Amino acid sequence: MDTWLIVLIVVVVLVVLALAALALAKRNRVSRVRREAEHREQARENIQEAHVRATRADAEQALAEEQAARARRELAEVQERAAQAEKEARQRAARADEDRSEAERLRAEAQRLAPDVVSDGQHEHPDGGATRR
């Protein structure tokens, strides 16, 4: 073979290898650009989803705070009604104690004034039976 033919074959092989390397590099570059574009798109979608979720979380937080405030108000109202009921019960008990004390005082006064009167409010009838006054 002639030398120039060998040189030509080597040059053609080198050109083919260089073209293959360039094509491979371009494919890698295109692939990288496509991957970066996909990543950017995914990032945009993630940002949009994050915004939607943050808005939803803010709304849920506001509802939760409102619900907690309502529960605290209702609890305060219930506690206030319970305190009022306890106060009324203490007042009734105090009135009952006063009535009981007055009843005892009146019973003692009645016993002092008329010892023949039975302590439960009945008067002995002269025939031996008891009648209600």
Beta strands, then each sheet from edge to edge (+ up, - down):
strand 1: 122-124
strand 2: 130-132
sheet 1: 1+ 2-
end
